């Protein structure tokens, strides 16, 4: 009876896992199908699940865009800078929350309050303020990178906080007794042990900036990043080109996850993002 019950639960878990994988893979498959098939197949009824004809017109139309190269470079620069800033600041905030009860209470309160504010409540005043200091619609995208850093900071802090909380204080105290400063202990001892959490925070911050649309639309009006460009195709109904551009947008995020994969897998194998 126990063996049958165990086999039944294993079958249920396998079915749930298969449903999750299918639910995640189906949108990606449809996106790929719309990017490489004629547009009439995308709107065919009943739906055509298998492509009848493969074309490269949508991909060619996207790569022929004169603003595509600039949008890719601008999006990459903004995402990398904002991810680096958010990870660095999040590491400091997460460490303060892990080592101090008052810092933990203040940090959780500030992070919660920051996430409760609706975007539209701060977007317009933020755009006005950036215009006064010359960061609005900047060709370098520095203003948008700072905004994305602020958006990703709560995520980064909450991801690294458990890793720092799990680190034993005895190692830090021994380093202090040997004459190491708190900053040196943090950089040379704590950060290397939390590299898995830092890698995860960097990936999440990068993806948040790479996909962010609202602030990118309001702050980068003429020097556009990729999400507003994708929105342009969606509004004008070019489903094939929009799908091709969406596939193109997935490439940097996937490459980043693959590049940092060993750090993430090593941290998870050790029992968590530490």
Secondary structure by P-SEA (a helix, b strand, c coil): caaaaaaaaaaaaaaaaaaaaaaaaaaaaaaaaaaccccccccccccccccccccaaaaaaaaaccaaaaaaaaaaaaaaaaaaaaaaaaaaaaaaaaccaaaaaaaaaaaaaaaaccccccaaaaaaaaaaacccccccaaaaaaaaaaaaaaaaaaaaaaaaaaccaaaaaaaaaacccaaaaaaccccccaaaaaaaaaaaaaaaaaaccaaaaacccccccaaaaaaaaaaacaaaaaaaaaaaaaaaaaaaaaaaaaaaaaaaaacccc
